[in-house]
Amino acid sequence: MATEMRKWECIVCGYVYDEATGDPEHGIKAGTRWEDIPEDWTCPECGISKADFEMVLKAA
């Protein structure tokens, strides 16, 4: 059973990183898990660090 793709939101600007689509413009391929993104990756919108993202929880 495949693990569900998650989304992560920048707490500063609201940019959402979706594991399913990745961030190809910045070298992150579609399907790349959050934990596999380099620690020095930054938000493509505001430049904040990866540590300042929170997982988007699905509505029940």
Phi, psi and omega in degrees: 000127182285145177282139181294142176287141182248169176235147181230134185247135175291127182284349181269307187247349179091001176303138180247123172268122180252120181302329182294324183258340180067206178217066187303329179296339181241025173083011179253111184291153174304140180090000180283122179290150181306316183292346179265356177282136180303145181297337181272002175295143179233161178302126180291344180269315187236352176083007181288158184286161178303329181296340183263030174247149176236144178293136177277121180274140179285144176290141182286000000 
